[in-house]
Amino acid sequence: MTNWEQIEGYRNLIRELGLPRKEFALFGLRCPYCGKSDRINPLEKPEELASCPEEYQKLWEQFGRAGELVVCKFCEVLLVMDKDQKSVTPLEQVEKGEDHEDRSLGTGM
């Protein structure tokens, strides 16, 4: 399975689980794909879900160390918010270990 297929599988899982379940937009973060700055929402951590599929736990194990997992609710792309909460990076760049600043867009402030 390629990285893109794995990420697409995670994206479908997020859709099937109806995540994120809480509406809490992280204003100021801009999606590197669609450019929206009012649609980035944090994903629930596995321990916050009543029943958590193994695949969702794997997603957090694989990417959660780099920062908090978030999703753009407009284009449904999965992102990682860096630990200082100022920028987001697409999962495929985090997995490949590419430079965090290359495709991420900051707050613009």
C-alpha positions as CSV (number, residue, x, y, z in Angstrom):
1,M,0.0,0.0,0.0
2,T,1.4,3.4,-0.9
3,N,1.5,6.3,1.5
4,W,-1.3,8.1,-0.4
5,E,-3.6,4.9,-0.3
6,Q,-2.9,4.7,3.5
7,I,-3.8,8.4,4.0
8,E,-6.9,8.0,1.9
9,G,-7.9,5.1,4.0
10,Y,-7.5,7.2,7.1
11,R,-9.6,9.9,5.5
12,N,-12.4,7.5,4.7
13,L,-12.2,6.2,8.3
14,I,-12.6,9.7,9.7
15,R,-15.6,10.2,7.4
16,E,-17.2,6.8,8.5
17,L,-16.8,7.6,12.2
18,G,-18.3,11.1,11.7
19,L,-15.3,12.9,13.1
20,P,-14.7,15.4,14.4
21,R,-17.9,15.1,16.5
22,K,-17.5,18.5,18.2
23,E,-17.6,21.8,16.3
24,F,-14.5,23.7,17.3
25,A,-12.8,25.6,14.6
26,L,-9.2,26.6,15.1
27,F,-9.3,30.1,13.6
28,G,-6.1,31.5,12.1
29,L,-4.8,28.2,10.8
30,R,-5.0,28.1,7.0
31,C,-5.5,24.9,5.1
32,P,-2.6,24.4,2.6
33,Y,-5.0,22.9,0.0
34,C,-8.2,25.0,0.0
35,G,-6.9,28.2,1.8
36,K,-9.8,28.3,4.3
37,S,-8.9,29.6,7.7
38,D,-12.1,28.9,9.5
39,R,-12.6,25.2,8.8
40,I,-9.7,23.5,10.7
41,N,-11.0,21.3,13.5
42,P,-9.2,19.1,15.9
43,L,-9.8,15.3,15.8
44,E,-10.7,13.5,19.0
45,K,-7.9,11.5,20.6
46,P,-8.6,7.7,20.7
47,E,-9.2,7.8,24.5
48,E,-12.0,10.4,24.0
49,L,-14.0,8.0,21.9
50,A,-16.4,5.4,23.5
51,S,-15.3,2.7,20.9
52,C,-12.2,3.3,18.9
53,P,-11.2,1.2,15.9
54,E,-7.7,-0.1,15.8
55,E,-7.0,1.8,12.5
56,Y,-7.8,5.1,14.3
57,Q,-5.4,4.2,17.1
58,K,-2.7,3.5,14.5
59,L,-3.4,6.9,12.9
60,W,-2.7,8.6,16.2
61,E,0.3,6.4,17.0
62,Q,1.9,7.1,13.6
63,F,1.2,10.9,13.4
64,G,0.3,12.1,16.9
65,R,3.9,12.5,18.0
66,A,4.4,15.3,15.4
67,G,1.6,17.4,16.8
68,E,-2.2,17.4,17.1
69,L,-4.2,15.7,14.3
70,V,-6.7,18.1,12.7
71,V,-9.0,18.1,9.6
72,C,-10.1,20.7,7.2
73,K,-13.9,20.3,7.2
74,F,-14.1,22.0,3.8
75,C,-11.8,19.8,1.7
76,E,-11.6,16.9,4.3
77,V,-7.8,16.8,4.2
78,L,-6.0,15.4,7.3
79,L,-3.3,17.7,8.7
80,V,-1.0,17.8,11.7
81,M,-0.9,21.0,13.7
82,D,2.6,21.7,15.0
83,K,3.2,21.8,18.8
84,D,3.2,25.6,18.9
85,Q,-0.2,25.6,17.2
86,K,0.8,28.1,14.5
87,S,0.9,26.0,11.4
88,V,-0.5,22.8,9.8
89,T,1.2,20.3,7.6
90,P,-0.4,17.6,5.4
91,L,-0.1,14.1,6.6
92,E,1.9,12.9,3.5
93,Q,4.6,15.4,4.3
94,V,4.8,14.4,8.0
95,E,5.1,10.7,7.0
96,K,7.8,11.4,4.4
97,G,9.7,13.5,6.9
98,E,9.7,16.5,4.6
99,D,10.5,19.9,6.0
100,H,7.6,21.2,8.1
101,E,7.7,24.7,6.6
102,D,7.6,23.8,2.9
103,R,3.8,23.4,2.5
104,S,2.4,24.6,5.8
105,L,0.8,28.0,6.0
106,G,1.1,29.9,9.3
107,T,-1.4,32.2,10.9
108,G,-0.5,35.1,8.7
109,M,0.0,37.3,11.7
